[in-house]
């Protein structure tokens, strides 16, 4: 049978109110009484009911995290940063995968808010009006992680995706490339896809290179779309000399597509991307990429959320973390 607070009180010879004060770390309990209660808890194997404690205190010490694609290693690393900081501040995490489907994201948000989480972290998806409406049904703090909303309605932690893409394309330009193709993410994603596309266009413009629509293919951030996009570029009469992929996964797909057709990277095509997932250093040749600080994105977002949940002062609710270009072996000078 389930051991209750009544059983512990009877075993320790104290009131249920005293047991409750001990369980909730109330300082107004004599050390000798506290010891008796802890000994009774240990003998009976009592576990406090977290839901009941939450109802009493109006806090559940639980944070809901909405992750767009749990199979994506980027979000796994971000989640690790979230959990480490959550543990540090004694919060538990409910992690929900949304399969990159808006209707599931909305459903998950509503479910987490119904479960009375103390705060919500929304990770990496496009923030639409429907998301905003779901957020507004609750007064709990909400932080966006690895994304942002166009109206800046909610605190967020992210990188400057447009600048990251600009820096990636500029690396190719500095290596002498002028025929530069892009494998883009969806342009309906303003925080990632469209921003990185704009960075690509602005880098070309800054270097006096004409934008060519036929050198852009839209992918879905995943490996397979990189393969397919590269097949298209390889079929062009005038092929590009370099490719900027909006994600490492698409870049790796492009590398394999090039190799399958008997070409070499970087001898025939240079490749650069954004993210710096673990596979970027495992693929051959190793992938040159612009690294976003994935663990730090999660850690800083969770720390920001703890401040909001504790009603602490927050100087900057919209945090942009620095990115870094990691030069490896997939980019060479155009004439080499």
N, C-alpha and C positions, 0 to 999 in steps of 0.2 A: 504493500500500500504506500501511497505517496505520503512522505513526512511533511507535516504542516508546521506553521509557526506556533500553533497551539501546542503541538507535541514538544517542540523545543522549550517553550515556556514552562511546561509542566516538568520536563526533565531537569531543567536548571533551577526550578523553584522561583521563577520570577514572572512578571506579567508579560503579556504579548507586546505591550508598548515598549517594554525594556528590550526585548529581543529585536524589535523593529529598529530601535535607536542604535543598537550594536551593529546590526546588519548594514545600516545606512551611515555608519561611522560618525554618529553624533557624539561630540566630546562630553556631553553631560551624563556620563555613565562611570561609576566607580571602577577602577582597575580590577578589583576582586570580582565584581559582578560581571564585568566584560569577560574575564577569564572563564567564569562558570558557564556563560552563554556559549563561548567558542568551544569549550569542551563538550557541551551538549550537542552542538551542531556537528562536531566531528564524530561523536559516538553514533548519532542517528543518521548521519549522511545527508543532512538537510541541505537543499539548494534553494536559495531565495527565488521567488517568482518575479522575474524581471518585468513582466507585463504589469503585475500588481504594483510593484515599486514605481513603475513609470506613471501609472494612474495617480498614485499618491503624490509624487513629486512633480508631476507634469513634465518629466524628462525621462527619456528612454536610453540615453547615452548611446544612441544608434544613429548612424549616418547612412542614407541611401545613396548608392552610386549607380548611375545609368551608363553602361558601356556599350558603344555601338556595335562592336564586333569582337567577341572574346577570343576569336582565333587569330586576330591581328596582334603581332608581337609588340607593336607600338603601345597599344592600350594595356597589354599585360604589364609592361614596364612602368607605365604611368600608374596603374593600379597598385603596383608594389610600393611606389612612393606614397600614395594615399594611405595604404594600410600601415606603413611604418609610422607615419605621423599620427594616425588615428590611435594606434596602440600606445604611443608616447603620452597622449592626452586622455587615455582610458575610454576611447570610443570604440564601439563595435561597428563593423561594416556589413551592410546587405548589398551584395553586388548583383546587378541584374543585366543580362545581355539582351540587347534589342534587335540583333540581326540586321542592323542598318535599315530598319523599317519604321517609318514615321508613326504609323498607327500603333505599333508595339511600343515605341518610345513613350507616346502619350499615355498608353495603358499602364506601363510600368511606373511612370511618374505619379499617376493617380493612385496606384496601389501603394507605393511607398509613402505617400503623404497620408493616406488612410491609416497606415500602420503607425502613425504618429512619430516618424523619425524626427530627430532634433535638427537635422540639416540635410541638404540634398546637393550632390555633386553631379552635374550633367557633363558627360565627357564626349568631346570629339564629333558630335553630329551637327547638322544644320539646325539652327534655332529659328523656327517659323512662328507665325502668329498663333498657331495652335499650341505650340510649346509654351509661349508666353501666357496664354489663357490658362493652361494647366498649372503653371507656376503660381499664378495669381489666386488660385483657389486656397492657398495656404499662406500663413504668415511666417513660416520657418525660413531661415536663411538659405539662399541658393547661390552656388558658385559654379560658373562655367569653366571647364578645364579643357585645354587644347582646342578651344573654339571660343566664339564670342557672338553676341547678337548685334545687328547693325545699329540698333538704337542705343546701345550701351546701357540697357535697362538694368543689367545684373552684373555683379562683380565677376571678373574673369582672369584667368591666367593662361597665357598663350605665348607664341613667338610672333614675330613680324613675318608672316608668310610671303608677303610681296617682296620684302627685302631679301629674304632667304633665297627666293627664286632669282631675283636680280643678281645676287652674288654668285649663284651657280652658273647662270648664263654668262656672266662677266668673266668667270674663270675660263670658259670655253673661248670667249673672244680674246682674252689675253694669250691664249695658246694659238692664235691666228685663225680660228674658225669664223666663217661668215655665213655658211650655209648650215644653219642650226635649226633642227626640227624640235618639236615638243610633243611629248605624250602627256596630255593634261588630264586632270581629274574633271569631274562634272562642273560645268560653269554655273550650275544652279546652287552650288555650295559656296556662298560668299566668303566664308571664313578661311577655307583652304583652297578649293579648286579654282575659283575665280581670282583670288588674291595671287596665287602662284602664276596663273596665266598672265595677269597684269604685270607681274615682275618680269616675266619672259619678254613681253612686248616692250616694256620700258627699257630693258637692257639693250635690246636690238636698236631701239630709237636713239638711245644715248650714244651708241657706237656708229650711228649713221647707216644701219643695216635695214633694208626694206623688209617689212613684215609680209610673209607669204602665207596665205590661208591654207594652201595645200601642204604646208609643212607642219600642220597641227592636226593631231588625232586626239579624240576624246576617249579616255579610258575610264575604268571604275576603281582605280587605285590598286588593283590586284594584278598578280603575275600574268594571268592569261591575257588580259587586255594589253599588257606590254608586248607579249608575243605577237598578237594580232596587229597592233599598230606598227611594229617594226617590219612585219611582212609587207605592209602597205608601202613604207618608205623604201624598202628594198626593190619594190616594183616600179618605182619612179624612174623615168628616163634620166633625169638629173638628180642624183641622190644627194642627200645632205652628208656633210662630213662629220657632224656631231649631233648628238641627241640629248636634250634635257628632258628627263622623266620627272613627273611631279612627285613620285614616290619611289623608294628603293625597290619595292616589289615589282613595279612596272619596269624599272631599269634592268633588273635581273632577267625578267622575261625578254626584254629587248636584246640583252647580251646573248641569251641562249638562241634566240631567233637568228641573230647574226652568225653565230657559230654553226648552227644547223645548215646554213647556206654556204658554208665554206669560207666565210670572211673572218677577220680577226679584229679583236678589240685590244688595244686602241689603234692598231696599224691602219685599219680601214675605216673605222668609226670610233670616235670618242664618245663616252657616255658619262653623264653626271646626273645626280638626283638630289632629293631632300629626304632626310629622316635619320639615317645611320642606325638601321636595325642591325642585329647581330649578324645576319646573313651577308651584310655588305662587306664584311671583312673575310667571309668564308668563300664567297664566289670567286672564280678565277676568270679574268684578272680581278683583283680586289677593287671594289667600287669606290670611286671618288664621290663624295656626297657632302651635303650641308647638314650637319648634325643638329637636331633639336634636342634639348636636354630633357629627355622623356621622364626619367625618375624625378627630376626637380619640378617638372610641371605638376606631377601628382602631389609631391611633398608640399610645394608652395600653395597649391590650391587647397589642400586639406588644412594647412596652417591658417590660411585666410578664413576658411570656414569656421575653424575653432574660435577665432577671434570674434567672428560675427555671432556665433552661438553663445559666447560668453559676454556679448555686448561690450567688447573691448574696442578701443579707438582704432580705426583703420585709416591710415593716411592716404593710401592709394588703392582703390578698389579694382583697378584694371592694371594688371601687372604684365609687362612684356619681358620675357626672359631672353638672354642673348643666344644666338646660334653661332656655329663655327664650321668653317669649311675644312673638311678632312681630305687631304690630297693622298690618293692611293695610286692605283696603276691603270685605271680605265680611261685616263685622259692623256693625250700627247699632243705635241705641236702638229699643225695641219700638214707640214711638209716632211715630218719625220717618217 
